[in-house]
């Protein structure tokens, strides 16, 4: 029998088990998850994966370097292809000086030729591409030309695009410009910079507008400059971290997210240029300790990345490392003790899970009533069978039992699980029964086989966990 035709008519359903307490008897409450294998929902870009850094990170000698083998391996573990974005608030205070000492600080980082050569080696070692933000806030066209020349020399063909200014829609608030500074003011400056850069480098690629929150800037930029760019760029944070930045808020719906993604997708379609969320994490200002550095953040990342993919986004750059306030952010996927030791933090595991499941074609999924705590995403790689990612964001139920029902073209399936001791756990997080070592090594246990009997698969999905189910 043709496997693909058989899959096309398959129906997968899910059911949930609600437990009143760890000691109480469980009561099964059927939930239905339908995977429309005959309804593809778009392809996931091979370089969807990404990390974002302040320019002050580049100015830390030896960090983003091909010689930093542990860090290189941690990045490569997330994918053979990806995008590094260098920018952040420090970009509009930074300067380039060929031979001056490198300086990493919020207001006045200095990038020299040595650290840029390191960055070029890092890109070569990881196989990832680069988005670089030029200083518009405190720089000049002449400064941008000198800096772009040095970056082009270091990155070569791995340069994806230059951005001109970081979050220019906040320039009035951040005192880079007068309070009334608006889109038309920025567009005029963008075009002056572009003209100066193109005079020296005729084929130099650009991305923009790199907006913090004013999505209408992206819509207008798509109309004004979309045909002459390679990427539309926008940022996203749930909110600025504060006392109300809780796990419940992070895992709950954000009412502004879907309208924003709908608008970005429309802007992308209007000019035929992909859009990317090139700076993002849970809560801005370095994240909320006890929230952004827990299992909850790993589940949020996994769900968020699939949400972007389902909305036609070309990729995402999760912020990591030192922030604009000069400390290592709580939300960092890659931990850094600033003494040359690195580690996989909770968000890293959500990204790693996506790297396993987020390949090929997305398939349309539908969840039935009562499934608010359950998210389901299905993919079908170019070669291979359907993969179903299940995310239980609920901390209330002790166990969620999922039934996958229907005519599947296989006799068994396997599951890789994302688990931790508790939803607010900062340590003990494992994917496939294994933690990622400081050197970037990861040796998951052999996935347990889940037999399919009479077209039905049963898998237990504990509270605050995820599972990647691979049909075979």
Beta strands, then each sheet from edge to edge (+ up, - down):
strand 1: 15-18
strand 2: 27-30
strand 3: 33-43
strand 4: 50-54
strand 5: 83-87
strand 6: 95-96
strand 7: 110-111
strand 8: 129-134
strand 9: 159-164
strand 10: 206-211
strand 11: 231-240
strand 12: 275-284
strand 13: 316-319
strand 14: 334-336
strand 15: 342-344
strand 16: 361-367
strand 17: 374-380
strand 18: 386-392
strand 19: 399-405
strand 20: 412-419
strand 21: 430-431
strand 22: 448-451
strand 23: 456-462
strand 24: 465-471
sheet 1: 1+ 2-
sheet 2: 3+ 16- 17+ 18- 24+ 20- 21+
sheet 3: 3+ 16- 17+ 18- 24+ 20- 22+
sheet 4: 4+ 5+ 8+ 9+ 10+ 11+ 12+ 13+ 4+
sheet 5: 6+ 7+
sheet 6: 14+ 15-
sheet 7: 19+ 23-
end
